Structure formats: C-alpha cells, structure tokens
C-alpha cells in the first residue's frame, strides 16, 4: 500500500470527511496515511483555500494541470514520496480517488444451463383478423 503525507499548510483547523466521519487536522498538522485518502483530503483542503480567496471557479478542476492555483495547493497538501510515485498527473489521482469510493463488486458467474429439448414453436392463427378490423 502506498503512503502519502497529508499536510494542513493553513493557519486554520481543517475538517475533512471520509465515509461520513469527520477528521480534524490542526494548523500545520502532518499525518501519513493511504495515498488515496491523503489525495482526497488534499483536494478538499485546496478547494476550501480557493473558496476562502474568492476563487470558486478554480475548485475541483476536471484537468488540474490546467489550473496551476489548484495544483499548487494540492501538491502542498499531499506529498507522495518520490520512490513510490508512479508517473501520474493530478487528474489521474483524483479519478483514482473516486474509483476507490465506488467499491463495485465483481459480477457473479452464473452457470450456463443447457436444455436438450427442442425449442417450442408457437404457430400464428391462419386467419388475419387485422384486415377485417373496422376500428373504433
């Protein structure tokens, strides 16, 4: 499991939520945790800083590399060790974080039933009543 350092670089307490539970981070607090969770908290910390600065339009960008303000804050809050880091950009990190929350189980394998009987054929009636139908 990859680890990352989450760092509350602000001078205010940050409250992050995961699985409906609040986690408080004091100003300047640093904590190692799973990389996907650190990225989750970092995204929300970056968003809260941007909102506090009146830059709501820069929050949670679809392409973080195109929003240097967001990316800079995100990278300050989430520090992944270089030896653990794969070649990923911030959009991959956010996408993986959302995939982790889905936790979709694999589909069940249903055994195939082979029927050795001939298929049932249903014949249509010989008369065509639709031609004689006069309507309402």
Protein Blocks (a to p, Z undefined) as FASTA:
>chain_A
ZZdddddfbfbdcdddeehiacdddehiacdddfklmmmmmmmmmmmmmmmnopaklgoi
fblmlmmklmmmmmmmpccdfklpccddfklmmmmmmmmmnopacdddddddddfbdcdd
ddddfbdfklmpgbZZ
